[in-house]
Amino acid sequence: MLFAYKSNDGKLVPAPAGTPLDQAIWIDLCKATPEEEAQVLPLVPEIPTLADMEEIEISARLYREKGFEYLTIIVPGLVDNR
């Protein structure tokens, strides 16, 4: 899933449907499809893989690389068929 956010009166709000991603101040990818990743790749140097994110120490999950800020988090969730 791909979610884009904009700033409105100093608050982070969902970007309206159809907003170009280069106008977003925050882009969130969760289990992104290849098509969603393709939409984001022109805007960032790379999208970290799950393996990359799992390697990151908990104390370093917010980092800056090539002028972009990245945040990786662990979120509890349901596993299919459970």
Backbone hydrogen bonds, N-H to C=O, Kabsch-Sander energy under -0.5 kcal/mol:
donor,donor_aa,acceptor,acceptor_aa,energy
3,F,28,D,-2.6
5,Y,26,W,-2.5
6,K,13,V,-3.0
8,N,11,K,-2.7
11,K,8,N,-1.4
13,V,6,K,-2.9
13,V,11,K,-0.6
15,A,4,A,-2.8
19,T,16,P,-2.0
23,Q,20,P,-2.1
24,A,21,L,-1.5
25,I,5,Y,-2.5
26,W,5,Y,-1.3
28,D,3,F,-3.3
29,L,27,I,-0.5
30,C,1,M,-2.5
37,E,33,T,-2.5
38,A,34,P,-2.2
39,Q,35,E,-1.3
40,V,36,E,-1.3
41,L,37,E,-2.5
43,L,40,V,-2.5
44,V,40,V,-0.8
53,M,49,T,-2.4
54,E,50,L,-2.4
55,E,51,A,-1.3
56,I,52,D,-0.8
56,I,53,M,-0.6
60,A,57,E,-2.2
61,R,58,I,-1.0
63,Y,61,R,-0.6
63,Y,70,Y,-2.3
65,E,68,F,-2.9
68,F,65,E,-1.9
70,Y,63,Y,-3.5
72,T,61,R,-2.2
75,V,73,I,-0.6
82,R,79,V,-1.3
